[in-house]
Amino acid sequence: MERIEALTTYYTTHDEDSRLASRHGSVEFLTTVHYVEKYLRPGMRILEIGAGSGRYSHYLAQKGYTVDAVELMDRNIDVFRTNTLPGEKVTVTRGDALDLSAFDTEKFDVTLLLGPMYHLYTEQDKLSALGEAIRVTRTGGTVFAAYCNNDLTAYHFGFLRGGFASGEFNSLIDFESFKLSSTPKEIFSLYRKEDVDGLMANFPTTRLHYVGTDMLTRFISDAVDKMDAKTFELYMKYHLCICERPDMVGATSHMLDVFRKD
């Protein structure tokens, strides 16, 4: 219950819909959509787990796809339903990524797990969420799982905002490896690529892409927000050019693991 109570407090006061709608926030959204659309075919059925206010679900439903969405927070569900347009083939139900028993095995062609891994704090819960997403995806289908990056948080929170100097969070910081730990109080669970690799070693999947969905955009957000349309188009072209490069992909706030269910 501690996890759910913390998330309820956070998402009651935090407008996730507006974050993705800002110009700098749209980099993450546009990048994720760019990769999702690589694997979409007419008639495919999509599940979004942890759909939030529905930015991705509505986008895909407006493209003509049938989308089932699952969301844990009642406030987000209310916003999701408010944002639903006539003609969208989209439904949203209340549910937890840890238990998708309401959905049949091998039901969906594409499964989006774009938020839940941010808010899971034990190895077992992380494996349960991934396992459920994979279970409901058909063999040969594609799963998209998003993560928050440990090391951009170290830069931003630890040094830029002085979190390492305060002493308040010392119990959550390994000052040798600079691996950061989280509890529900800190809201966001943090990962390095080796953490994701370790989780995925438990499942029969093949990685298709490992992507930095916003790269260093967070650190130049003011500049990105001030770009005119032509400059922002060039920025996105550059971003998509580098966001999978092994020498660059770690410099990101959010990561997207794209894999096929074998």
C-alpha positions in Angstrom: 0.0 0.0 0.0 2.9 2.4 0.6 3.7 2.4 -3.1 0.1 3.2 -4.1 -0.3 5.9 -1.5 2.9 7.6 -2.6 1.8 7.5 -6.3 -1.7 8.8 -5.4 -0.1 11.8 -3.7 2.3 12.4 -6.6 -0.1 12.1 -9.5 -2.7 14.2 -7.7 -0.3 17.1 -7.8 1.7 16.4 -10.9 0.4 17.0 -14.5 2.0 14.3 -16.6 -0.1 15.3 -19.6 1.4 18.8 -19.6 5.0 17.4 -19.2 4.8 15.4 -22.5 3.0 18.3 -24.2 5.8 20.9 -23.7 8.3 21.2 -26.5 11.2 19.7 -24.5 8.8 17.0 -23.0 7.6 16.2 -26.5 11.1 14.8 -27.4 10.4 11.7 -25.3 6.9 11.4 -26.7 7.9 11.8 -30.3 10.9 9.4 -29.9 8.7 6.7 -28.3 6.1 7.1 -31.0 8.8 6.9 -33.7 9.8 3.5 -32.5 6.3 2.2 -31.8 5.2 3.1 -35.3 8.1 0.9 -36.7 6.2 -2.2 -35.5 2.5 -1.2 -36.1 0.5 -2.9 -38.9 -3.2 -2.4 -39.7 -5.5 -4.3 -37.4 -3.0 -4.7 -34.6 -4.4 -4.7 -31.1 -2.4 -2.6 -28.5 -2.3 -2.7 -24.7 -0.9 0.2 -22.7 -0.1 -0.6 -19.1 0.2 2.4 -16.8 -1.4 4.6 -19.4 -1.4 7.7 -17.2 -3.7 10.4 -18.8 -3.6 8.6 -22.1 -1.3 10.6 -24.3 0.0 7.5 -26.1 -3.3 5.6 -26.1 -5.2 8.4 -27.6 -2.6 9.1 -30.2 -2.7 5.5 -31.3 -6.5 5.2 -31.2 -6.7 8.3 -33.3 -4.6 6.5 -35.9 -7.3 3.8 -36.0 -5.8 1.2 -33.7 -7.8 -0.6 -31.0 -6.2 0.2 -27.7 -6.9 -1.3 -24.3 -5.4 0.8 -21.5 -4.8 0.0 -17.8 -4.1 2.7 -15.2 -3.7 2.5 -11.4 -4.5 6.2 -10.5 -8.1 7.3 -10.4 -7.2 10.9 -11.2 -5.4 9.8 -14.4 -8.3 7.6 -15.4 -10.6 10.7 -15.1 -8.3 12.7 -17.3 -8.0 9.8 -19.8 -11.7 9.6 -20.2 -12.1 13.4 -20.5 -9.5 13.3 -23.3 -11.2 10.5 -25.3 -12.6 11.8 -28.6 -15.6 10.4 -30.4 -14.7 7.4 -32.6 -11.6 6.3 -30.7 -11.5 2.6 -30.2 -10.0 2.9 -26.8 -11.0 1.6 -23.3 -9.4 2.3 -19.9 -9.8 0.2 -16.8 -8.3 0.4 -13.4 -5.6 -2.1 -12.8 -2.0 -2.7 -11.6 0.9 -3.7 -13.8 1.7 -6.4 -11.3 -1.5 -8.3 -12.1 -3.0 -8.3 -15.6 -5.1 -11.4 -14.9 -8.1 -9.6 -16.5 -6.4 -10.1 -19.9 -5.8 -13.3 -21.7 -2.4 -14.7 -22.5 -1.1 -13.9 -26.0 -3.8 -11.3 -26.7 -1.9 -8.2 -27.9 0.3 -7.5 -30.8 2.0 -4.5 -29.2 2.3 -3.9 -25.4 3.4 -0.6 -24.0 4.9 -0.5 -20.4 5.9 3.1 -20.4 5.4 4.1 -16.8 5.2 1.2 -14.3 8.9 0.4 -14.2 9.5 4.0 -12.9 7.6 3.1 -9.7 8.6 -0.4 -8.7 11.1 -0.9 -5.9 11.7 -4.6 -5.5 13.3 -7.1 -7.9 10.2 -9.3 -7.6 7.8 -6.5 -8.5 9.9 -5.5 -11.5 10.0 -9.1 -12.7 6.3 -9.4 -12.2 5.5 -6.3 -14.3 7.7 -7.4 -17.1 6.4 -11.0 -16.9 2.8 -9.9 -17.1 3.5 -7.6 -20.1 5.2 -10.4 -21.9 2.5 -12.9 -21.0 -0.3 -10.9 -22.6 1.8 -10.2 -25.7 1.5 -12.7 -28.5 4.6 -14.7 -29.5 6.4 -12.5 -32.1 4.8 -9.4 -30.7 6.6 -6.3 -29.5 7.0 -4.9 -26.0 8.2 -1.4 -25.2 9.4 -0.9 -21.6 10.6 2.5 -20.3 13.0 3.3 -17.5 14.4 6.3 -15.6 18.2 6.6 -15.8 20.4 6.4 -12.7 23.2 8.6 -14.0 21.3 11.6 -15.4 19.6 11.7 -12.0 23.0 11.7 -10.3 24.0 14.7 -12.5 20.7 16.6 -12.0 19.7 15.7 -8.5 23.1 14.9 -7.0 25.2 17.8 -8.3 23.0 20.4 -10.0 20.5 20.4 -7.1 22.9 19.6 -4.3 21.3 16.3 -3.3 24.7 14.6 -2.6 25.8 17.4 -0.3 22.6 17.4 1.9 23.3 14.2 3.7 19.5 13.5 3.7 19.7 10.7 1.1 23.1 9.2 2.0 21.5 5.8 2.9 20.2 5.6 -0.7 23.5 6.4 -2.4 26.6 4.2 -2.9 29.3 6.7 -3.1 31.7 4.2 -4.7 29.5 3.2 -7.7 27.1 6.1 -7.5 24.2 3.7 -7.8 21.1 5.3 -6.4 18.4 3.5 -4.6 14.7 4.5 -4.2 11.8 3.9 -2.0 8.1 4.9 -2.6 9.0 8.2 -0.9 11.4 9.1 -3.7 8.7 8.0 -6.3 11.1 7.1 -9.1 13.1 3.9 -9.4 16.4 4.3 -11.2 18.2 2.0 -13.6 21.4 1.5 -15.5 21.5 -0.6 -18.7 23.1 -3.5 -16.8 20.1 -3.5 -14.4 17.7 -3.7 -17.4 19.9 -6.5 -18.9 19.7 -8.4 -15.7 15.9 -8.2 -15.6 15.5 -9.2 -19.2 17.8 -12.2 -18.8 14.9 -13.9 -17.1 12.6 -13.9 -20.2 12.7 -15.4 -23.7 12.9 -12.2 -25.7 15.1 -10.6 -28.3 16.1 -7.0 -28.0 15.3 -4.8 -31.0 16.4 -1.4 -29.8 17.7 0.3 -26.7 17.0 4.0 -26.9 17.7 7.2 -25.0 14.3 8.8 -25.5 15.3 12.4 -24.5 19.1 12.3 -24.2 20.3 15.6 -22.7 17.1 17.5 -23.5 16.4 18.0 -19.9 19.6 20.0 -19.4 18.9 22.3 -22.3 15.1 22.4 -21.9 14.9 26.2 -22.0 16.8 26.3 -25.3 14.6 23.6 -26.8 11.4 25.4 -25.7 12.6 28.5 -27.5 13.4 26.8 -30.8 11.4 27.7 -33.8 9.7 24.9 -35.8 12.6 24.5 -38.3 15.3 24.4 -35.6 13.2 21.9 -33.5 12.8 19.7 -36.6 16.6 19.7 -37.0 17.0 19.0 -33.3 14.7 15.9 -33.6 16.6 14.7 -36.6 19.9 14.9 -34.7 18.3 13.3 -31.6 17.0 10.4 -33.6 20.5 10.0 -35.2 22.2 9.6 -31.9 19.6 8.1 -29.5 20.7 4.4 -30.1 24.5 5.0 -30.4 26.2 2.9 -27.8 28.6 5.8 -27.0 25.7 8.2 -26.4 22.7 6.3 -25.2 23.6 6.5 -21.5 23.3 10.3 -21.6 19.5 10.3 -21.2 16.9 10.8 -18.6 14.6 8.1 -19.9 15.4 4.9 -21.7 13.2 2.7 -23.9 13.9 -1.1 -24.2 12.2 -2.5 -27.3 12.0 -6.3 -27.6 10.3 -9.1 -29.3 8.6 -12.0 -27.4 10.2 -15.2 -28.6 
